[in-house]
Amino acid sequence: MRRILTSSLVLLLAACSTQPSYERPQVELPAAWKEAAPRFAEDGRWWRIYRDQELDKVIEEAFAGNADLVIAAARVDEARALVAEAESFFFPRVDAQASGSRQQVSTRTATSFPGIPRQYSDYRATLNLSYEVDLFGRLRAGAQAARAELAADEAAREAVRLALAAQVVKSYFALRALDEQVELTRRTVLLREEALGLQRKRYDAGVISEFDLRQLEAETAAVRAQLPPLQREREREEAALSVLLGRTPKQVFESGITVRLSFDEQPEAAVVPSGLPSELLLRRPDLVQAERGLAAANARLAVARAEMFPSIALTAALGSESAALANLFKSGAGIGAVAASVAQPIFAGGRLEAQSAAAQARERAALAEYQQAIRNAFGDVRAALSAQSRSRESYDAESTRATALGETLRLARLRYQNGVASQLDVIDAERGLLAASVARIEALRAHRAAVADLFRALGG
């Protein structure tokens, strides 16, 4: 009967330690994407869709030196060490201890007897063992929480990596667009100055008036005035990208960034069928981070609840003790002890209940954060899909406009050569073509940035 009661008590205590198994919350998701999305890169290097080797080099440099990514990697290493610490409590702890003392006893106490030395020494060397029986799952829940937090930090590192790649892509193509705009403006300035030189000769010959000449000079100066703002913006963008790459202060101040300069490029838009299941978005790093944070909060709640149950500790000690150091390890000096203790919290002023209530509140907050992160993710995807398609439409419209204005300029020059139109008509056509060409470059940059935002929204 004693064995039956003991077994029943153990089973009852084990039942108290059982915690509800964690399951990822169910979320109502759309069946599939409403529009087509860029093709997922099998190796994760989605930026290769741009087919720009200089961009590949810049992103690799950012992965090697960016400070935010270094910090995220360090946090992963810290979380991995905390997992090892939490799992170490599953094993007994063994300590070696040595001590020596010299004492003198008072002769004015009841424990003083004639013939007993007043002064004596004591030397002790022991090997101590301690072990906590995890009957109610407190240590197991702590290890589960540490592993979930490690997974959350790993997902956070991947989120930083994804955001960094997208930002570098956008900054790189902004730099490319500014370079193209600067080069296009410089060529326009050269053409205007050549035309102005010819008109000065015509003015000297009395063919045109001073009024016409001054107008041509003003138009040339207006185009020339567009260069400094573009160059200033280009320097600012290059400095920002250098900082993003993690370069040294000397490199930020002195080194440049090599970009490919190529005009009349077409945007690439590789797509997959629009029936891609939306559950794939749940692999997005920030969603994984939020979900693992929820799992960690659930495990921390189990730890707080387990604090209300008894704790069982086993201890043992084995060693030697002697009044003389020379006799410490001789026969008869051995000592040993084995003990077991059970501690049950009875009254702590409401501290344990408060800890459990705080853990429940953190779990509710983590659940709300996870649900909000999912809403934000699908909002990002919807906005990014729309931005990609609309930016492509803008690029096509600007390309059509630039082509039409190029033909207008050709006809204006032809009319001017035949004496039908004035030089100002040619300048108006050149001005329109320059504006359209700059707008086309900007539309291409916006489209490439939209593609990068879409890849980031889709989790890479």
Secondary structure, DSSP 8 states (H G I E B T S, - for coil): -HHHHHHHHHHHHHHHH-------------SB-SS--B---TTS-GGGGG--HHHHHHHHHHHHH-HHHHHHHHHHHHHHHHHHHHHHTTS-EEEEEEEEEEEE--TTSTT--TTS-SEEEEEEEEEEEEEEE-TTSHHHHHHHHHHHHHHHHHHHHHHHHHHHHHHHHHHHHHHHHHHHHHHHHHHHHHHHHHHHHHHHHHHHTTSS-HHHHHHHHHHHHHHHHTHHHHHHHHHHHHHHHHHHTT--HHHHHH--------SS------B--TT-BGGGGGGSHHHHHHHHHHHHHHHHHHHHHHTTS-EEEEEEEEEEEESSGGGTTSTT-EEEEEEEEEE-----TTHHHHHHHHHHHHHHHHHHHHHHHHHHHHHHHHHHHHHHHHHHHHHHHHHHHHHHHHHHHHHHHHHHHTTSS-HHHHHHHHHHHHHHHHHHHHHHHHHHHHHHHHHHHTT-
